[in-house]
Amino acid sequence: MVHGKRYLNVVHLEIELIRKLQKNTPLFTPTPDVAEDLLRASRKAIVENTIAKRNRRKLKKEIKRLQEKLKDAEKEKGNAFLVNVALADLLVSGLVVPASAVVILAGLQDNLVVCRFQWFLAALCFLVTVLSLAATSAENQARLCSSTAFYEALTPAILSLYLRNELQLSENTATIIYHVFIMICYVVPIAGAVCADSFLGRYRTILYFSFIYLTGNILMCLASVPYPELSPLILTSFGLGLIAIGTGGIKPCVAAFGGDQFHLPHQQDLLQQFFSIFYFSINLGGFVGMILTPILRKSITCFGEDTCYPLGFGFPALLMLLALVLFMTGKPFYRLRTPKENVILKFIRCALYAIIQKTKQKDVKYDHWLDYSNEKFSKKLIRDMKVVFAVLLLYTPLPIFWSLFDQQGSRWTFQASRMNGAILGTQVLPDQMQVVNPAFVLVLIPIFDRCFYPTLNKLHVLSCPLHRMAVGGLIAGAAFLSAGILELVLETTYPELPDKNKASLNFINTLPCALAIENPFNGIQTLSESTMFRFKNIPAHNNTNYSIIIEAPLYCGNVRIKKRKSKHEIVAIEYQIDTILVGVNEINEIVTYITDPIDFKRSLSGKPRIRIAYLGDMGSLENVTVSMINSNGLTDIYFIKYKPKENIAVSPYLDLIPGEYTFKVEATGNKLYQNVTKFDLGGIYTLVIRQRAELIEFAEVYTMSPPNTVNMLWLIPQYFLISVAEIMFGIAGLEFSFIQAPKCLKTVTIAAWYLSVAVGNFLVIIITQAKLFKSQAHEFFLFAVLIVADMIVFTEIAIRYKIVVPEADSSEFIMTEEAIPLIQPASILVNAVSLH
């Protein structure tokens, strides 16, 4: 009994030690290994000694209570650290890459139109992320770092807007450029993965590539300074190149670095929470960023411009430098892994050796082709490689999903630009619809984690990540089915454009009397004063000449027409809709002026577009002021001073904020036109002005293409479905990638996951460039069919996949003497700990 009491004292000492560790050292929570060592010793003392049942029950109860307490404390600390690591990945997930494309494209023009403060927010949020990485408080970091990845949802729309509206690219071209850019960005992480798993380790890879990223940011700052001796294009190219390298190096490492902080397999539930928090943070950042960015867009100016890119790039560079210092000071708090050998090289050598031996040893049969290398390479390496190749085989169908998902930033945004954004008395712009996806994800992730998945687990349904991925892919197909149906409805509202070998002609009567137009299309067409008529789909083979006769009354207003009937030659050009303005010249003859063809491409921002067509019957256009005052009292003023060849001038298209405007047209003190006109989303308008004898005689606004009628709320179903698909596919996929990959190749596996995104964007490029369908709806249906077929293939591969039990992990935290309470050298605890 004395012997039993001795071990009972040992157990009490162990429990007291753990209590002191928790109480006296807040920066050190006993790791699973330390706790398990102590508890294992306690159990052994109980088993090997005969102790009274009441004492044994008391000990077991106390040990069980202590186990639960340690588990809760470990879980709390694990969450605190790993949420920070997840948020650090947001720097490269959605921050640097898309913004880089916007800036390099904007740098090709003198007036930069993209958001100048996006880079400021990016660096600021990264600074907060690094601060959190060095902290131990989950509450503080979760509150401060949530807005890090607002680019993930915001920038795709901005980039598409810049490509189509500012660079005047077609929707197909803009879509191709956008997806090429995304594709390149997701190829680069392979290099970072190789460095992390074979040479530098994840911590040093993040650190070194962050310095490269910092250098690129500094070059971007220099490129944005408007000095003649600086070449913005060259500096921007080098800066973006360095930023791309830095981004690619960091991207696959941060997720794996975060996973390193877990103790698998008994913390696998925490790992799942880690990736959920990762996705939650991305979308929270996207949601907040979309709201804040428009506010900051017009905040600061410098160098006489209405933007301040030097501040936008310079301040982030300074913050990035500070962030790196803080990141390095936090190193003692990280759980680090350093590769002991070049795993990638060994991986390649083993694969090549197995292939060579398989071709040589035709008489020898193995279950797996990698087994042919067992003579030269270890069984563990071969086993790890089998797992990696099995995971990579599972990745082969994944690009189809990403080809659908990433079209939110291209095709879906273009679709929204053709819809009406009037919601509850406010105008929602198409690029602002991107906020719907992160908003849905923010709401759905807690519901899935706390309600949906636990319920399904009890029913033994969708308990495996692969099952969730397959269902998520099918839901993405449903989203594109919804998009295709909506597109069919939208096509009924689109302007009727000329078909092949066809053209259309608009006639606008700027005279104060009715006209009769004799034409080969419908005989005689009456054109009342100040009205417009369109001849639709008239034959036009390349350029086709038509003769028409315009008949006017003898007196048209206060003007006596010199020749009532006049013959005019009109050229109809295939696929074009041209506008002919009918007026009088200085000798009172009926004349026609043809304007530039109407551009029916609607602004990606959804804003109404207007251009000014100006007639000067006396041969010159005097100073004219056109004022447009909206309901908020804001005024846009346009001056016209031009001497045209044929007495006509047409302005470029101007984008307006939707709403009611009061138009004023003045020339040399003569104010003719003042009226209230409403401009709605998607509408295309022309303001026609005619000046005669230095007086404005005519001014009228014509609707060339009606505004959008289908409300953007009809986009909600497809955004909801793609958000559910993202949660089930993306989160489960990242979790699966990390759990199943061998410890030495986790970064490479995650990089391969990102590579599937690049391949998916490449597929979008191929299908877009092929121009298989005239209707966008049919293309959406094609993607829906592809993802269904793809998920069938994925399911077949997944059925054959054998789930790998995660390797038992061991703690690699360095415990210093200061982190452990003082213990007497002769303490019996020393003997207890050694009982394994």
Secondary structure by P-SEA (a helix, b strand, c coil): caaaaaaaaaaaaaaaaaaaaacccccccccaaaaaaaaaaaaaaaaaccccaaaaaaaaaaaaaaaaaaaaaaaaaaaaaaaaaaaaacccccccaaaaaaaaaaacccccccccaaaaaaaaaaaaaaaaaacccaaaaaacccccccccccaaaaaaaaacccccccaaaaaaaaaaaaaaaaaaaaaaaaaaaccccaaaaaaaaaaaaaaaaaaaaaaacccccccaaaaaaaaaaaaaaaaaaacccaaaaaaaacccccaaaaaaaaaaaaaaaaaaaaaaaaaaaaaacccccccccccccccccaaaaaaaaaaaaaaaaaccccbbbbbccaaaaaaaaaaaaaaaaaaaacccccccccccccccccaaaaaaaaaaaaaaaaaccaaaaaaaaaccccaaaaaaaaccccccccccccccccaaaaaaaaacaaaaaccaaaaaaaacccccaaaaaaaaaaaaaaaaaaaaaaaaaaaaacccccccccbbbbbbbcccbbbbbbcccccbbbbcccbbbbbcccccccbbbbbbbbbbccccccccccccbbbbbbbbbccbbbbbbbbccccccbbbbbcccccccccccccbbbbbbbbbccccccbbbbbbbccccbbbbbbbbbbccccbbbbcbbbbcccbbbbbbbccccccbbbbbbbcccbbbbbbbbbcccccccccccccccccccccccaaaaaaaaaaaaaacaaaaaaaaaaacccccaaaaaaaaaaaaaaaaaaaaaaaaacccccaaaaaaaaaaaaaaaaaaaaaaaaabbbbcccccccccccccccccccccccaaaaaaacc
